Amino acid sequence: MSNPDELLVALSAAVESERSNQMSLTVVVGGAVITGRLAPEAVWRERVAEVLKDSDRLGPFSDVFARDPRGGRPASDETPTHLHFHLARILQGSLGIPETGGMYRVAIKDVSAWTVGDLSYFDR
């Protein structure tokens, strides 16, 4: 979207202010369908930093995510520009990649469609 959807921005702001990761969302970005739960950016960064820190190869990059990009300012005084997905999957056919869910950051302006809820496929 060249102009970010105001409702999606408001939804992201609500997630940021509540510091909760219970909001399920499915978005279409560049033709890919991503489904999962939204997390506040600070929580998302913390989790990514933890995962990277435990990696022998990627450990040095954990500091990039652990740093506070706002310099201590609260997130509430900024309009969100990104969605931060936790336990998310890219849906491809009857598969969700990765099966266990991943951590995705999506620019709100790039979302072409969205719906509330976490989509799942199952074989019949």
Secondary structure by P-SEA (a helix, b strand, c coil): cccccaaaaaaaaaaaaaccccccccccccccccbbbbbcaaaaaaaaaaaaaacccccccccccccccccccccccccccbbbbcccccccccccccccbbbbbbccccccccccbbbbbbcc
